Amino acid sequence: MTRIPIPQLGTAYDSPFPDPAKTEHPEGLLAWGGDLHPQRLLNAYRQGIFPWYESDSPILWWSPEPRAVMLPGQTHISRRLRRTLRQGRFRARADTDFDNVIRACADIRSGQDGTWITPHMQGAYRRLHRLGHAHSIEILMDDELVGGLYGVAIGRIFFAESKFHRRRDASKIALAVLMRALETWGYWLADCQVWNPHLERLGVSLLSGNSFRETIADGVELDPAPDAWNRHLHGVPLEDW
């Protein structure tokens, strides 16, 4: 088996990442080491790179190809999910409970031995949230948080990280609300990182690495919509699907 050398990042938070277009790792492992300083994280996302690692390993940085993305205006909502949305049992908010959303996403789920959203990772994204870069969608039923997701927004690109549900369909509703909001706010795409069957049913697309990087390189330089991430999600009602 051929061993592929993986470079270590420099200690300075602004040290450069290897070029994702030149990685030889089949799953897109790009580098290891460094830290989760807010500026390093933002530099990574701007290049289509994200951290993912276990609690007992060094920080690992990834840029898989092809890239799974969802395009605003092209989300597939099943008839059953539309009926659920129209029933009015759920409400959606943005950025009202980021800490509890990321904590819920970190909960160990059935069939898992652990979580990659470690306390260290949670702290890093909470800092990004306080700086205005990380955001959450919260789904409530009877004022109880029952689903949601979080990610990082730069320019007109949203980099989705994780989602959770405590009621049936709540994570699907969070994703549907996100995509409706991104369409309203003029975002170009939501990065979903890697394909999975759940995303396939909601209309995920696959972009080549080069196409993905070219798109986000332009999209992250745009100014966000002035009404983006309004906590009450004005213009994004759940009952008119």
Secondary structure, 3 states (H helix, E strand, C coil): CCCCCCCECCCCCCCCCCCHHHCCCCCCEEEECCCCCHHHHHHHHHCCCEECCCCCCCCEEECCCCEEEECCCCCCCCHHHHHHHHCCCCEEEECCCHHHHHHHHHCCCCCCCCCCCCHHHHHHHHHHHHCCCEEEEEEEECCEEEEEEEEEEECCEEEEEEEEECCCCHHHHHHHHHHHHHHHHCCCEEEEECCCHHHHHHCCEEECHHHHHHHHHHHCCCCCCCCCCCCCCCCCCCCCC
